[in-house]
Amino acid sequence: MSVRAIRVFGDPVLRAKSAPIDEIDDGVRALVRDLVETVELPGRAGVAAPQIGVGLRAFSYNVDGEIGYVLNPELVEVSGEPELVGEGCLSVPGLWHDALRYPHAVVVGIDVDGNEVRLEGDGLMAQALQHETDHLDGKLYLDRLPAETRRIAMREIRESAWF
């Protein structure tokens, strides 16, 4: 398979709610391989299917040397006091702002064999789990920014060379 190009802010696929994966077939297996190869590049903590133009509930992650994926992930638990943490997004290149995230998160889904997958983490893993499941619900990290920071980020986007 291959490393896939990342869709950027303004692409409608990033704002659409992703469909659940009802059947695991060769297409889904190929999607998983593409997601994993795409997230393996340096500096990437996660890639959601919509970021590579696919409106299905799947994402890959690359946190602290652990690389994996989950299909049909659901964020089932967050805990701790939400805090502002530095965050960026491949789909909003060049921007980095403090987004509101919980310090602990749990995602449950399945793998390509239909086995349950439970991902749990603190810090960067918790942040990645929340960030990637947001993508599957048509949300970007921009939606988690305080109002004034969001205004600044939107101005930065309008002034960016890629927009």
Long-range contacts (C-beta under 8 A, 24 or more apart in sequence): 1-30, 1-33, 1-34, 1-37, 2-34, 2-37, 3-34, 3-37, 3-38, 3-40, 3-41, 4-34, 4-37, 4-38, 4-52, 4-53, 5-52, 5-53, 6-38, 6-47, 6-51, 6-52, 6-90, 6-91, 7-50, 7-51, 7-52, 7-53, 7-91, 8-91, 8-92, 8-93, 8-162, 8-163, 9-91, 9-92, 9-140, 9-142, 9-157, 9-163, 10-163, 11-53, 11-91, 13-50, 13-53, 13-54, 13-55, 14-50, 14-51, 14-91, 14-135, 14-138, 14-140, 15-138, 15-140, 16-50, 16-55, 16-138, 17-136, 17-137, 17-138, 18-48, 18-49, 18-50, 18-55, 18-56, 18-57, 18-58, 18-135, 18-136, 18-137, 18-138, 19-55, 19-56, 19-57, 20-56, 20-57, 20-72, 21-56, 21-57, 21-58, 21-71, 21-72, 24-71, 24-112, 24-113, 24-114, 28-56, 28-58, 28-71, 28-112, 29-112, 31-56, 31-58, 32-58, 32-60, 32-69, 32-71, 32-112, 35-59, 35-60, 35-69, 36-60, 36-67, 36-68, 36-69, 39-67, 40-67, 44-90, 45-124, 45-127, 45-128, 45-131, 46-128, 46-131, 46-132, 47-90, 47-132, 48-132, 48-135, 48-136, 49-136, 50-135, 50-136, 50-138, 51-90, 51-91, 51-135, 57-109, 57-136, 58-136, 59-132, 59-133, 59-135, 59-136, 61-119, 61-125, 61-128, 61-129, 61-132, 63-121, 63-124, 63-125, 63-128, 64-124, 64-125, 68-117, 68-119, 69-111, 70-107, 70-109, 70-110, 70-111, 70-117, 70-119, 71-109, 71-110, 71-111, 71-112, 71-117, 72-109, 72-110, 73-107, 73-108, 73-109, 73-117, 73-119, 73-129, 73-132, 73-133, 73-136, 74-107, 74-108, 74-109, 74-133, 75-105, 75-106, 75-107, 75-129, 75-130, 75-133, 76-106, 76-107, 76-108, 77-104, 77-105, 77-106, 78-102, 78-104, 78-105, 78-106, 78-126, 78-130, 79-103, 79-104, 79-105, 80-104, 84-146, 85-127, 87-127, 87-131, 87-141, 87-144, 88-141, 89-131, 89-140, 89-141, 89-142, 91-135, 91-140, 92-140, 92-141, 92-142, 92-153, 92-157, 93-160, 93-162, 94-156, 94-160, 94-162, 95-153, 95-156, 95-157, 95-160, 97-141, 97-145, 97-149, 97-152, 97-153, 98-145, 98-146, 98-149, 99-141, 99-144, 99-145, 100-144, 100-145, 100-146, 101-126, 101-127, 101-130, 101-131, 101-144, 102-126, 102-130, 105-129, 105-130, 107-133
